[in-house]
Amino acid sequence: MGGCSTCTKDGGCETEKGPQRSAIDEALTTIYPTRAWGLPDDEARFGAGISPSEARRLGRALATATKAPTFFRAGGDDDLCSYVYVLCVGREPALVDVRDGLALAEGDRIRERYLRVQFSTVARVACVQEVAMELDVAQDGEGGELLLKELPQPGIYDAKLLKRMRSVVDLIEASDIEHLDFGMVDKPVADAVTDEYLARYGVEPAIVNYLFYAAPARLATTTVLPALASASISAATLA
C-alpha cells in the first residue's frame, strides 16, 4: 500500500511478511499434505478456519470500522472462503446487490470500487482484493439488456481505498486472524499437484486458490441483466 521510501516499520517488510509466510506455510502443510489442489485434508480443516457466521459478524463490524456499506456473500461450491464486499466508491443500491437480484440499478452506466475481503474457512487467515464493478447497456442495445462486469484487481491500487484498507486490516488482526497481503497469495504453490486445476481453468493455481477461492485471481465475470434490473433506462437506450 506504500512504497519502500515511506516505510516506517523497524525491520522493514520482514516484520510483516515473515509472519505471513509462516501462516501460509503452516496452512498449506496442514491442509494440503499432498499439495493436490481440490483435495484438502477434511479432518485437518474441520473447524480450523473462519465460519460463515463469524464472517457475517465481521462484515457488520467492518461497516462500522470503514464507515461504508458492507455486503456478505457466501462462497461458491468450490470456494473455501466467505466474502465481504466493502463499497468504497459508489452508493446504494450497490451493484453487488443488483448482480444478485436484490436491487434495481439507478441508472444504466455505473462505476463502483470495492474492497473484497476473503475470509478462509480452512485457516484463520484473510486477504483483501480491490474489485471494480461496472454496469453498461449491452452494445447491441436489444431490449435494453445490461452488462454487469466484476473485475478483480491484483492488489489495492486506487488511492481512495487506502484509508479503508488500513481499517479493514486493523479489524482483521484485532480479531485474531492473520491478514495476508494479496501479493503473498497470488503466487504459485511449491510442489503443487495441479492436474485438475489445469484441466478446469487452463492455468496454474496460486496460493489464493488453495486457501480462499477456486477461480483464477484476475478472472473477470460478466452478468447479463434484463432491462428491468434498471430503474431508469432511458427512452433513447430502448429505442
Biotite code that builds the C-alpha atoms (Angstrom):
import biotite.structure as struc

atoms = struc.array([
    struc.Atom([0.000, 0.000, 0.000], chain_id="A", res_id=1, res_name="MET", atom_name="CA", element="C"),
    struc.Atom([3.041, 2.239, 0.239], chain_id="A", res_id=2, res_name="GLY", atom_name="CA", element="C"),
    struc.Atom([6.468, 2.445, -1.277], chain_id="A", res_id=3, res_name="GLY", atom_name="CA", element="C"),
    struc.Atom([9.718, 1.458, 0.396], chain_id="A", res_id=4, res_name="CYS", atom_name="CA", element="C"),
    struc.Atom([10.677, 5.113, 0.728], chain_id="A", res_id=5, res_name="SER", atom_name="CA", element="C"),
    struc.Atom([7.700, 5.729, 3.024], chain_id="A", res_id=6, res_name="THR", atom_name="CA", element="C"),
    struc.Atom([8.142, 2.644, 5.215], chain_id="A", res_id=7, res_name="CYS", atom_name="CA", element="C"),
    struc.Atom([8.479, 3.479, 8.917], chain_id="A", res_id=8, res_name="THR", atom_name="CA", element="C"),
    struc.Atom([8.479, -0.058, 10.364], chain_id="A", res_id=9, res_name="LYS", atom_name="CA", element="C"),
    struc.Atom([11.524, -1.338, 12.188], chain_id="A", res_id=10, res_name="ASP", atom_name="CA", element="C"),
    struc.Atom([12.909, -4.269, 10.246], chain_id="A", res_id=11, res_name="GLY", atom_name="CA", element="C"),
    struc.Atom([11.134, -3.227, 7.035], chain_id="A", res_id=12, res_name="GLY", atom_name="CA", element="C"),
    struc.Atom([8.901, -5.652, 5.147], chain_id="A", res_id=13, res_name="CYS", atom_name="CA", element="C"),
    struc.Atom([10.066, -8.730, 7.033], chain_id="A", res_id=14, res_name="GLU", atom_name="CA", element="C"),
    struc.Atom([8.289, -7.579, 10.198], chain_id="A", res_id=15, res_name="THR", atom_name="CA", element="C"),
    struc.Atom([5.057, -8.042, 8.240], chain_id="A", res_id=16, res_name="GLU", atom_name="CA", element="C"),
    struc.Atom([5.938, -10.623, 5.573], chain_id="A", res_id=17, res_name="LYS", atom_name="CA", element="C"),
    struc.Atom([7.668, -13.075, 7.913], chain_id="A", res_id=18, res_name="GLY", atom_name="CA", element="C"),
    struc.Atom([4.552, -13.958, 9.949], chain_id="A", res_id=19, res_name="PRO", atom_name="CA", element="C"),
    struc.Atom([2.507, -14.054, 6.739], chain_id="A", res_id=20, res_name="GLN", atom_name="CA", element="C"),
    struc.Atom([4.884, -16.541, 5.138], chain_id="A", res_id=21, res_name="ARG", atom_name="CA", element="C"),
    struc.Atom([4.763, -18.685, 8.268], chain_id="A", res_id=22, res_name="SER", atom_name="CA", element="C"),
    struc.Atom([0.959, -18.645, 8.283], chain_id="A", res_id=23, res_name="ALA", atom_name="CA", element="C"),
    struc.Atom([0.824, -19.638, 4.620], chain_id="A", res_id=24, res_name="ILE", atom_name="CA", element="C"),
    struc.Atom([3.383, -22.439, 5.022], chain_id="A", res_id=25, res_name="ASP", atom_name="CA", element="C"),
    struc.Atom([1.630, -23.814, 8.092], chain_id="A", res_id=26, res_name="GLU", atom_name="CA", element="C"),
    struc.Atom([-1.798, -23.767, 6.426], chain_id="A", res_id=27, res_name="ALA", atom_name="CA", element="C"),
    struc.Atom([-0.588, -25.435, 3.234], chain_id="A", res_id=28, res_name="LEU", atom_name="CA", element="C"),
    struc.Atom([1.357, -28.104, 5.108], chain_id="A", res_id=29, res_name="THR", atom_name="CA", element="C"),
    struc.Atom([-1.548, -28.891, 7.425], chain_id="A", res_id=30, res_name="THR", atom_name="CA", element="C"),
    struc.Atom([-4.456, -28.670, 4.993], chain_id="A", res_id=31, res_name="ILE", atom_name="CA", element="C"),
    struc.Atom([-2.746, -29.958, 1.844], chain_id="A", res_id=32, res_name="TYR", atom_name="CA", element="C"),
    struc.Atom([-0.236, -32.669, 2.820], chain_id="A", res_id=33, res_name="PRO", atom_name="CA", element="C"),
    struc.Atom([-0.329, -33.987, -0.767], chain_id="A", res_id=34, res_name="THR", atom_name="CA", element="C"),
    struc.Atom([-0.194, -30.473, -2.286], chain_id="A", res_id=35, res_name="ARG", atom_name="CA", element="C"),
    struc.Atom([-3.054, -31.502, -4.606], chain_id="A", res_id=36, res_name="ALA", atom_name="CA", element="C"),
    struc.Atom([-5.458, -28.677, -5.402], chain_id="A", res_id=37, res_name="TRP", atom_name="CA", element="C"),
    struc.Atom([-9.054, -29.608, -4.646], chain_id="A", res_id=38, res_name="GLY", atom_name="CA", element="C"),
    struc.Atom([-8.087, -32.310, -2.141], chain_id="A", res_id=39, res_name="LEU", atom_name="CA", element="C"),
    struc.Atom([-7.760, -30.671, 1.277], chain_id="A", res_id=40, res_name="PRO", atom_name="CA", element="C"),
    struc.Atom([-7.486, -32.854, 4.347], chain_id="A", res_id=41, res_name="ASP", atom_name="CA", element="C"),
    struc.Atom([-11.059, -32.695, 5.671], chain_id="A", res_id=42, res_name="ASP", atom_name="CA", element="C"),
    struc.Atom([-10.074, -33.683, 9.193], chain_id="A", res_id=43, res_name="GLU", atom_name="CA", element="C"),
    struc.Atom([-7.345, -31.041, 9.362], chain_id="A", res_id=44, res_name="ALA", atom_name="CA", element="C"),
    struc.Atom([-9.539, -28.250, 8.039], chain_id="A", res_id=45, res_name="ARG", atom_name="CA", element="C"),
    struc.Atom([-12.594, -29.029, 10.144], chain_id="A", res_id=46, res_name="PHE", atom_name="CA", element="C"),
    struc.Atom([-13.233, -26.026, 12.381], chain_id="A", res_id=47, res_name="GLY", atom_name="CA", element="C"),
    struc.Atom([-9.810, -24.574, 11.569], chain_id="A", res_id=48, res_name="ALA", atom_name="CA", element="C"),
    struc.Atom([-10.991, -21.538, 9.658], chain_id="A", res_id=49, res_name="GLY", atom_name="CA", element="C"),
    struc.Atom([-13.477, -18.696, 9.893], chain_id="A", res_id=50, res_name="ILE", atom_name="CA", element="C"),
    struc.Atom([-17.080, -19.854, 9.833], chain_id="A", res_id=51, res_name="SER", atom_name="CA", element="C"),
    struc.Atom([-19.628, -18.060, 7.631], chain_id="A", res_id=52, res_name="PRO", atom_name="CA", element="C"),
    struc.Atom([-21.445, -16.853, 10.754], chain_id="A", res_id=53, res_name="SER", atom_name="CA", element="C"),
    struc.Atom([-18.237, -15.297, 12.104], chain_id="A", res_id=54, res_name="GLU", atom_name="CA", element="C"),
    struc.Atom([-17.511, -13.756, 8.707], chain_id="A", res_id=55, res_name="ALA", atom_name="CA", element="C"),
    struc.Atom([-21.002, -12.279, 8.661], chain_id="A", res_id=56, res_name="ARG", atom_name="CA", element="C"),
    struc.Atom([-20.413, -10.727, 12.104], chain_id="A", res_id=57, res_name="ARG", atom_name="CA", element="C"),
    struc.Atom([-17.077, -9.368, 10.943], chain_id="A", res_id=58, res_name="LEU", atom_name="CA", element="C"),
    struc.Atom([-18.810, -7.866, 7.928], chain_id="A", res_id=59, res_name="GLY", atom_name="CA", element="C"),
    struc.Atom([-21.090, -5.889, 10.216], chain_id="A", res_id=60, res_name="ARG", atom_name="CA", element="C"),
    struc.Atom([-18.085, -4.760, 12.250], chain_id="A", res_id=61, res_name="ALA", atom_name="CA", element="C"),
    struc.Atom([-16.309, -3.720, 9.052], chain_id="A", res_id=62, res_name="LEU", atom_name="CA", element="C"),
    struc.Atom([-19.235, -1.454, 8.153], chain_id="A", res_id=63, res_name="ALA", atom_name="CA", element="C"),
    struc.Atom([-18.639, 0.434, 11.399], chain_id="A", res_id=64, res_name="THR", atom_name="CA", element="C"),
    struc.Atom([-14.846, 0.440, 11.100], chain_id="A", res_id=65, res_name="ALA", atom_name="CA", element="C"),
    struc.Atom([-14.804, 1.667, 7.483], chain_id="A", res_id=66, res_name="THR", atom_name="CA", element="C"),
    struc.Atom([-17.907, 3.855, 7.667], chain_id="A", res_id=67, res_name="LYS", atom_name="CA", element="C"),
    struc.Atom([-19.068, 2.207, 4.452], chain_id="A", res_id=68, res_name="ALA", atom_name="CA", element="C"),
    struc.Atom([-21.798, -0.237, 3.392], chain_id="A", res_id=69, res_name="PRO", atom_name="CA", element="C"),
    struc.Atom([-20.746, -3.889, 3.506], chain_id="A", res_id=70, res_name="THR", atom_name="CA", element="C"),
    struc.Atom([-22.263, -6.943, 1.843], chain_id="A", res_id=71, res_name="PHE", atom_name="CA", element="C"),
    struc.Atom([-21.751, -10.538, 2.989], chain_id="A", res_id=72, res_name="PHE", atom_name="CA", element="C"),
    struc.Atom([-21.735, -13.272, 0.365], chain_id="A", res_id=73, res_name="ARG", atom_name="CA", element="C"),
    struc.Atom([-21.211, -16.991, 0.930], chain_id="A", res_id=74, res_name="ALA", atom_name="CA", element="C"),
    struc.Atom([-18.546, -18.692, -1.163], chain_id="A", res_id=75, res_name="GLY", atom_name="CA", element="C"),
    struc.Atom([-19.441, -20.935, -4.086], chain_id="A", res_id=76, res_name="GLY", atom_name="CA", element="C"),
    struc.Atom([-19.433, -24.722, -4.024], chain_id="A", res_id=77, res_name="ASP", atom_name="CA", element="C"),
    struc.Atom([-15.712, -24.922, -4.842], chain_id="A", res_id=78, res_name="ASP", atom_name="CA", element="C"),
    struc.Atom([-14.646, -21.943, -2.722], chain_id="A", res_id=79, res_name="ASP", atom_name="CA", element="C"),
    struc.Atom([-13.007, -22.145, 0.697], chain_id="A", res_id=80, res_name="LEU", atom_name="CA", element="C"),
    struc.Atom([-13.982, -18.704, 1.909], chain_id="A", res_id=81, res_name="CYS", atom_name="CA", element="C"),
    struc.Atom([-16.753, -16.248, 2.642], chain_id="A", res_id=82, res_name="SER", atom_name="CA", element="C"),
    struc.Atom([-16.750, -12.799, 1.046], chain_id="A", res_id=83, res_name="TYR", atom_name="CA", element="C"),
    struc.Atom([-17.446, -9.362, 2.471], chain_id="A", res_id=84, res_name="VAL", atom_name="CA", element="C"),
    struc.Atom([-17.656, -6.539, -0.078], chain_id="A", res_id=85, res_name="TYR", atom_name="CA", element="C"),
    struc.Atom([-16.902, -3.045, 1.273], chain_id="A", res_id=86, res_name="VAL", atom_name="CA", element="C"),
    struc.Atom([-18.341, -0.345, -1.002], chain_id="A", res_id=87, res_name="LEU", atom_name="CA", element="C"),
    struc.Atom([-15.679, 2.385, -1.187], chain_id="A", res_id=88, res_name="CYS", atom_name="CA", element="C"),
    struc.Atom([-16.583, 4.294, -4.358], chain_id="A", res_id=89, res_name="VAL", atom_name="CA", element="C"),
    struc.Atom([-20.265, 4.358, -5.280], chain_id="A", res_id=90, res_name="GLY", atom_name="CA", element="C"),
    struc.Atom([-23.582, 4.477, -3.499], chain_id="A", res_id=91, res_name="ARG", atom_name="CA", element="C"),
    struc.Atom([-26.501, 2.258, -2.668], chain_id="A", res_id=92, res_name="GLU", atom_name="CA", element="C"),
    struc.Atom([-28.261, 0.456, -4.212], chain_id="A", res_id=93, res_name="PRO", atom_name="CA", element="C"),
    struc.Atom([-24.898, -1.192, -4.814], chain_id="A", res_id=94, res_name="ALA", atom_name="CA", element="C"),
    struc.Atom([-24.106, -3.176, -7.939], chain_id="A", res_id=95, res_name="LEU", atom_name="CA", element="C"),
    struc.Atom([-23.280, -6.256, -5.871], chain_id="A", res_id=96, res_name="VAL", atom_name="CA", element="C"),
    struc.Atom([-26.959, -6.297, -4.861], chain_id="A", res_id=97, res_name="ASP", atom_name="CA", element="C"),
    struc.Atom([-28.048, -5.596, -8.440], chain_id="A", res_id=98, res_name="VAL", atom_name="CA", element="C"),
    struc.Atom([-25.918, -8.511, -9.632], chain_id="A", res_id=99, res_name="ARG", atom_name="CA", element="C"),
    struc.Atom([-27.572, -10.846, -7.137], chain_id="A", res_id=100, res_name="ASP", atom_name="CA", element="C"),
    struc.Atom([-31.118, -9.717, -7.911], chain_id="A", res_id=101, res_name="GLY", atom_name="CA", element="C"),
    struc.Atom([-31.597, -7.892, -4.609], chain_id="A", res_id=102, res_name="LEU", atom_name="CA", element="C"),
    struc.Atom([-31.953, -4.358, -6.007], chain_id="A", res_id=103, res_name="ALA", atom_name="CA", element="C"),
    struc.Atom([-32.554, -2.325, -9.145], chain_id="A", res_id=104, res_name="LEU", atom_name="CA", element="C"),
    struc.Atom([-29.795, -0.177, -10.622], chain_id="A", res_id=105, res_name="ALA", atom_name="CA", element="C"),
    struc.Atom([-30.396, 3.576, -10.534], chain_id="A", res_id=106, res_name="GLU", atom_name="CA", element="C"),
    struc.Atom([-29.004, 4.203, -13.994], chain_id="A", res_id=107, res_name="GLY", atom_name="CA", element="C"),
    struc.Atom([-27.523, 2.309, -16.920], chain_id="A", res_id=108, res_name="ASP", atom_name="CA", element="C"),
    struc.Atom([-23.858, 3.315, -16.597], chain_id="A", res_id=109, res_name="ARG", atom_name="CA", element="C"),
    struc.Atom([-22.400, 2.922, -13.118], chain_id="A", res_id=110, res_name="ILE", atom_name="CA", element="C"),
    struc.Atom([-18.832, 2.540, -11.847], chain_id="A", res_id=111, res_name="ARG", atom_name="CA", element="C"),
    struc.Atom([-18.052, 1.253, -8.346], chain_id="A", res_id=112, res_name="GLU", atom_name="CA", element="C"),
    struc.Atom([-14.981, 0.173, -6.386], chain_id="A", res_id=113, res_name="ARG", atom_name="CA", element="C"),
    struc.Atom([-14.936, -2.321, -3.540], chain_id="A", res_id=114, res_name="TYR", atom_name="CA", element="C"),
    struc.Atom([-12.555, -3.889, -1.114], chain_id="A", res_id=115, res_name="LEU", atom_name="CA", element="C"),
    struc.Atom([-13.449, -7.566, -1.270], chain_id="A", res_id=116, res_name="ARG", atom_name="CA", element="C"),
    struc.Atom([-12.400, -9.350, 1.901], chain_id="A", res_id=117, res_name="VAL", atom_name="CA", element="C"),
    struc.Atom([-11.949, -13.111, 1.672], chain_id="A", res_id=118, res_name="GLN", atom_name="CA", element="C"),
    struc.Atom([-12.240, -14.997, 4.990], chain_id="A", res_id=119, res_name="PHE", atom_name="CA", element="C"),
    struc.Atom([-10.822, -18.507, 4.678], chain_id="A", res_id=120, res_name="SER", atom_name="CA", element="C"),
    struc.Atom([-12.868, -21.427, 6.004], chain_id="A", res_id=121, res_name="THR", atom_name="CA", element="C"),
    struc.Atom([-9.795, -23.694, 6.272], chain_id="A", res_id=122, res_name="VAL", atom_name="CA", element="C"),
    struc.Atom([-7.423, -21.445, 8.264], chain_id="A", res_id=123, res_name="ALA", atom_name="CA", element="C"),
    struc.Atom([-7.659, -18.260, 10.329], chain_id="A", res_id=124, res_name="ARG", atom_name="CA", element="C"),
    struc.Atom([-6.389, -16.102, 7.502], chain_id="A", res_id=125, res_name="VAL", atom_name="CA", element="C"),
    struc.Atom([-7.936, -13.397, 5.343], chain_id="A", res_id=126, res_name="ALA", atom_name="CA", element="C"),
    struc.Atom([-6.881, -11.416, 2.301], chain_id="A", res_id=127, res_name="CYS", atom_name="CA", element="C"),
    struc.Atom([-8.233, -8.300, 0.616], chain_id="A", res_id=128, res_name="VAL", atom_name="CA", element="C"),
    struc.Atom([-8.596, -7.597, -3.086], chain_id="A", res_id=129, res_name="GLN", atom_name="CA", element="C"),
    struc.Atom([-9.687, -4.469, -4.911], chain_id="A", res_id=130, res_name="GLU", atom_name="CA", element="C"),
    struc.Atom([-12.665, -5.156, -7.184], chain_id="A", res_id=131, res_name="VAL", atom_name="CA", element="C"),
    struc.Atom([-14.263, -2.901, -9.775], chain_id="A", res_id=132, res_name="ALA", atom_name="CA", element="C"),
    struc.Atom([-17.892, -3.325, -10.785], chain_id="A", res_id=133, res_name="MET", atom_name="CA", element="C"),
    struc.Atom([-19.125, -1.713, -13.990], chain_id="A", res_id=134, res_name="GLU", atom_name="CA", element="C"),
    struc.Atom([-22.662, -1.543, -15.365], chain_id="A", res_id=135, res_name="LEU", atom_name="CA", element="C"),
    struc.Atom([-23.342, -0.665, -19.013], chain_id="A", res_id=136, res_name="ASP", atom_name="CA", element="C"),
    struc.Atom([-26.041, -1.176, -21.601], chain_id="A", res_id=137, res_name="VAL", atom_name="CA", element="C"),
    struc.Atom([-25.247, -4.093, -23.909], chain_id="A", res_id=138, res_name="ALA", atom_name="CA", element="C"),
    struc.Atom([-23.693, -2.787, -27.123], chain_id="A", res_id=139, res_name="GLN", atom_name="CA", element="C"),
    struc.Atom([-26.343, -4.285, -29.382], chain_id="A", res_id=140, res_name="ASP", atom_name="CA", element="C"),
    struc.Atom([-28.944, -2.455, -27.295], chain_id="A", res_id=141, res_name="GLY", atom_name="CA", element="C"),
    struc.Atom([-31.553, -5.142, -27.898], chain_id="A", res_id=142, res_name="GLU", atom_name="CA", element="C"),
    struc.Atom([-34.227, -4.991, -25.231], chain_id="A", res_id=143, res_name="GLY", atom_name="CA", element="C"),
    struc.Atom([-32.144, -2.685, -23.076], chain_id="A", res_id=144, res_name="GLY", atom_name="CA", element="C"),
    struc.Atom([-30.119, -5.557, -21.611], chain_id="A", res_id=145, res_name="GLU", atom_name="CA", element="C"),
    struc.Atom([-27.406, -4.561, -19.142], chain_id="A", res_id=146, res_name="LEU", atom_name="CA", element="C"),
    struc.Atom([-23.933, -5.998, -18.692], chain_id="A", res_id=147, res_name="LEU", atom_name="CA", element="C"),
    struc.Atom([-22.519, -6.018, -15.167], chain_id="A", res_id=148, res_name="LEU", atom_name="CA", element="C"),
    struc.Atom([-18.810, -6.777, -15.003], chain_id="A", res_id=149, res_name="LYS", atom_name="CA", element="C"),
    struc.Atom([-16.884, -7.746, -11.885], chain_id="A", res_id=150, res_name="GLU", atom_name="CA", element="C"),
    struc.Atom([-13.188, -7.003, -12.410], chain_id="A", res_id=151, res_name="LEU", atom_name="CA", element="C"),
    struc.Atom([-10.831, -8.223, -9.661], chain_id="A", res_id=152, res_name="PRO", atom_name="CA", element="C"),
    struc.Atom([-7.559, -6.321, -9.439], chain_id="A", res_id=153, res_name="GLN", atom_name="CA", element="C"),
    struc.Atom([-4.157, -7.793, -8.499], chain_id="A", res_id=154, res_name="PRO", atom_name="CA", element="C"),
    struc.Atom([-3.971, -5.948, -5.187], chain_id="A", res_id=155, res_name="GLY", atom_name="CA", element="C"),
    struc.Atom([-5.012, -2.488, -3.950], chain_id="A", res_id=156, res_name="ILE", atom_name="CA", element="C"),
    struc.Atom([-4.186, 0.372, -6.306], chain_id="A", res_id=157, res_name="TYR", atom_name="CA", element="C"),
    struc.Atom([-6.854, 3.066, -6.011], chain_id="A", res_id=158, res_name="ASP", atom_name="CA", element="C"),
    struc.Atom([-5.625, 5.661, -3.500], chain_id="A", res_id=159, res_name="ALA", atom_name="CA", element="C"),
    struc.Atom([-9.231, 6.337, -2.477], chain_id="A", res_id=160, res_name="LYS", atom_name="CA", element="C"),
    struc.Atom([-9.349, 2.859, -0.936], chain_id="A", res_id=161, res_name="LEU", atom_name="CA", element="C"),
    struc.Atom([-6.215, 3.040, 1.202], chain_id="A", res_id=162, res_name="LEU", atom_name="CA", element="C"),
    struc.Atom([-7.713, 4.590, 4.342], chain_id="A", res_id=163, res_name="LYS", atom_name="CA", element="C"),
    struc.Atom([-10.453, 1.995, 4.459], chain_id="A", res_id=164, res_name="ARG", atom_name="CA", element="C"),
    struc.Atom([-7.938, -0.726, 3.638], chain_id="A", res_id=165, res_name="MET", atom_name="CA", element="C"),
    struc.Atom([-5.997, 0.144, 6.787], chain_id="A", res_id=166, res_name="ARG", atom_name="CA", element="C"),
    struc.Atom([-9.213, -0.029, 8.825], chain_id="A", res_id=167, res_name="SER", atom_name="CA", element="C"),
    struc.Atom([-10.000, -3.451, 7.333], chain_id="A", res_id=168, res_name="VAL", atom_name="CA", element="C"),
    struc.Atom([-6.549, -4.814, 8.165], chain_id="A", res_id=169, res_name="VAL", atom_name="CA", element="C"),
    struc.Atom([-6.693, -3.420, 11.698], chain_id="A", res_id=170, res_name="ASP", atom_name="CA", element="C"),
    struc.Atom([-10.019, -5.138, 12.376], chain_id="A", res_id=171, res_name="LEU", atom_name="CA", element="C"),
    struc.Atom([-8.852, -8.435, 10.853], chain_id="A", res_id=172, res_name="ILE", atom_name="CA", element="C"),
    struc.Atom([-5.738, -8.514, 13.014], chain_id="A", res_id=173, res_name="GLU", atom_name="CA", element="C"),
    struc.Atom([-7.676, -7.463, 16.130], chain_id="A", res_id=174, res_name="ALA", atom_name="CA", element="C"),
    struc.Atom([-9.950, -10.479, 15.528], chain_id="A", res_id=175, res_name="SER", atom_name="CA", element="C"),
    struc.Atom([-7.064, -12.962, 15.896], chain_id="A", res_id=176, res_name="ASP", atom_name="CA", element="C"),
    struc.Atom([-6.932, -13.510, 12.131], chain_id="A", res_id=177, res_name="ILE", atom_name="CA", element="C"),
    struc.Atom([-3.727, -13.294, 10.101], chain_id="A", res_id=178, res_name="GLU", atom_name="CA", element="C"),
    struc.Atom([-4.022, -10.779, 7.275], chain_id="A", res_id=179, res_name="HIS", atom_name="CA", element="C"),
    struc.Atom([-2.227, -11.990, 4.148], chain_id="A", res_id=180, res_name="LEU", atom_name="CA", element="C"),
    struc.Atom([-1.142, -9.337, 1.673], chain_id="A", res_id=181, res_name="ASP", atom_name="CA", element="C"),
    struc.Atom([-2.657, -10.212, -1.697], chain_id="A", res_id=182, res_name="PHE", atom_name="CA", element="C"),
    struc.Atom([0.749, -10.220, -3.324], chain_id="A", res_id=183, res_name="GLY", atom_name="CA", element="C"),
    struc.Atom([1.755, -13.008, -0.937], chain_id="A", res_id=184, res_name="MET", atom_name="CA", element="C"),
    struc.Atom([-1.064, -15.336, -2.020], chain_id="A", res_id=185, res_name="VAL", atom_name="CA", element="C"),
    struc.Atom([-1.030, -14.505, -5.716], chain_id="A", res_id=186, res_name="ASP", atom_name="CA", element="C"),
    struc.Atom([1.950, -16.828, -6.176], chain_id="A", res_id=187, res_name="LYS", atom_name="CA", element="C"),
    struc.Atom([2.330, -20.497, -7.151], chain_id="A", res_id=188, res_name="PRO", atom_name="CA", element="C"),
    struc.Atom([2.453, -23.277, -4.561], chain_id="A", res_id=189, res_name="VAL", atom_name="CA", element="C"),
    struc.Atom([5.750, -25.145, -4.347], chain_id="A", res_id=190, res_name="ALA", atom_name="CA", element="C"),
    struc.Atom([5.456, -28.810, -5.425], chain_id="A", res_id=191, res_name="ASP", atom_name="CA", element="C"),
    struc.Atom([1.794, -28.308, -6.293], chain_id="A", res_id=192, res_name="ALA", atom_name="CA", element="C"),
    struc.Atom([-0.240, -31.096, -7.910], chain_id="A", res_id=193, res_name="VAL", atom_name="CA", element="C"),
    struc.Atom([-2.321, -29.128, -10.395], chain_id="A", res_id=194, res_name="THR", atom_name="CA", element="C"),
    struc.Atom([-3.762, -31.526, -12.991], chain_id="A", res_id=195, res_name="ASP", atom_name="CA", element="C"),
    struc.Atom([-7.405, -30.952, -12.030], chain_id="A", res_id=196, res_name="GLU", atom_name="CA", element="C"),
    struc.Atom([-6.998, -27.191, -11.828], chain_id="A", res_id=197, res_name="TYR", atom_name="CA", element="C"),
    struc.Atom([-5.257, -27.002, -15.200], chain_id="A", res_id=198, res_name="LEU", atom_name="CA", element="C"),
    struc.Atom([-7.999, -29.091, -16.779], chain_id="A", res_id=199, res_name="ALA", atom_name="CA", element="C"),
    struc.Atom([-10.662, -26.766, -15.409], chain_id="A", res_id=200, res_name="ARG", atom_name="CA", element="C"),
    struc.Atom([-9.096, -23.318, -15.815], chain_id="A", res_id=201, res_name="TYR", atom_name="CA", element="C"),
    struc.Atom([-6.154, -23.761, -18.178], chain_id="A", res_id=202, res_name="GLY", atom_name="CA", element="C"),
    struc.Atom([-3.701, -22.008, -15.831], chain_id="A", res_id=203, res_name="VAL", atom_name="CA", element="C"),
    struc.Atom([-1.675, -22.978, -12.778], chain_id="A", res_id=204, res_name="GLU", atom_name="CA", element="C"),
    struc.Atom([-3.321, -22.361, -9.392], chain_id="A", res_id=205, res_name="PRO", atom_name="CA", element="C"),
    struc.Atom([-1.934, -19.874, -6.892], chain_id="A", res_id=206, res_name="ALA", atom_name="CA", element="C"),
    struc.Atom([-1.888, -19.957, -3.091], chain_id="A", res_id=207, res_name="ILE", atom_name="CA", element="C"),
    struc.Atom([-5.126, -17.958, -3.093], chain_id="A", res_id=208, res_name="VAL", atom_name="CA", element="C"),
    struc.Atom([-6.825, -20.845, -4.898], chain_id="A", res_id=209, res_name="ASN", atom_name="CA", element="C"),
    struc.Atom([-5.704, -23.292, -2.212], chain_id="A", res_id=210, res_name="TYR", atom_name="CA", element="C"),
    struc.Atom([-6.757, -21.183, 0.775], chain_id="A", res_id=211, res_name="LEU", atom_name="CA", element="C"),
    struc.Atom([-9.622, -18.983, -0.449], chain_id="A", res_id=212, res_name="PHE", atom_name="CA", element="C"),
    struc.Atom([-11.422, -19.361, -3.772], chain_id="A", res_id=213, res_name="TYR", atom_name="CA", element="C"),
    struc.Atom([-11.247, -21.562, -6.832], chain_id="A", res_id=214, res_name="ALA", atom_name="CA", element="C"),
    struc.Atom([-11.273, -19.159, -9.791], chain_id="A", res_id=215, res_name="ALA", atom_name="CA", element="C"),
    struc.Atom([-8.076, -17.503, -11.074], chain_id="A", res_id=216, res_name="PRO", atom_name="CA", element="C"),
    struc.Atom([-7.355, -14.312, -9.129], chain_id="A", res_id=217, res_name="ALA", atom_name="CA", element="C"),
    struc.Atom([-7.925, -11.931, -12.035], chain_id="A", res_id=218, res_name="ARG", atom_name="CA", element="C"),
    struc.Atom([-10.839, -13.747, -13.655], chain_id="A", res_id=219, res_name="LEU", atom_name="CA", element="C"),
    struc.Atom([-13.401, -11.168, -14.794], chain_id="A", res_id=220, res_name="ALA", atom_name="CA", element="C"),
    struc.Atom([-17.050, -12.184, -14.829], chain_id="A", res_id=221, res_name="THR", atom_name="CA", element="C"),
    struc.Atom([-19.971, -10.693, -16.748], chain_id="A", res_id=222, res_name="THR", atom_name="CA", element="C"),
    struc.Atom([-23.596, -10.972, -15.700], chain_id="A", res_id=223, res_name="THR", atom_name="CA", element="C"),
    struc.Atom([-26.298, -10.215, -18.279], chain_id="A", res_id=224, res_name="VAL", atom_name="CA", element="C"),
    struc.Atom([-29.235, -8.447, -16.665], chain_id="A", res_id=225, res_name="LEU", atom_name="CA", element="C"),
    struc.Atom([-32.667, -7.751, -18.153], chain_id="A", res_id=226, res_name="PRO", atom_name="CA", element="C"),
    struc.Atom([-33.819, -4.175, -18.668], chain_id="A", res_id=227, res_name="ALA", atom_name="CA", element="C"),
    struc.Atom([-35.953, -4.442, -15.538], chain_id="A", res_id=228, res_name="LEU", atom_name="CA", element="C"),
    struc.Atom([-32.732, -4.557, -13.498], chain_id="A", res_id=229, res_name="ALA", atom_name="CA", element="C"),
    struc.Atom([-32.509, -0.804, -14.004], chain_id="A", res_id=230, res_name="SER", atom_name="CA", element="C"),
    struc.Atom([-34.980, 1.645, -12.555], chain_id="A", res_id=231, res_name="ALA", atom_name="CA", element="C"),
    struc.Atom([-34.104, 4.350, -15.097], chain_id="A", res_id=232, res_name="SER", atom_name="CA", element="C"),
    struc.Atom([-33.220, 3.002, -18.555], chain_id="A", res_id=233, res_name="ILE", atom_name="CA", element="C"),
    struc.Atom([-33.599, 5.986, -20.884], chain_id="A", res_id=234, res_name="SER", atom_name="CA", element="C"),
    struc.Atom([-36.011, 6.049, -23.829], chain_id="A", res_id=235, res_name="ALA", atom_name="CA", element="C"),
    struc.Atom([-33.090, 6.641, -26.169], chain_id="A", res_id=236, res_name="ALA", atom_name="CA", element="C"),
    struc.Atom([-31.440, 3.466, -24.936], chain_id="A", res_id=237, res_name="THR", atom_name="CA", element="C"),
    struc.Atom([-34.579, 1.434, -25.525], chain_id="A", res_id=238, res_name="LEU", atom_name="CA", element="C"),
    struc.Atom([-35.302, 2.915, -28.947], chain_id="A", res_id=239, res_name="ALA", atom_name="CA", element="C"),
])
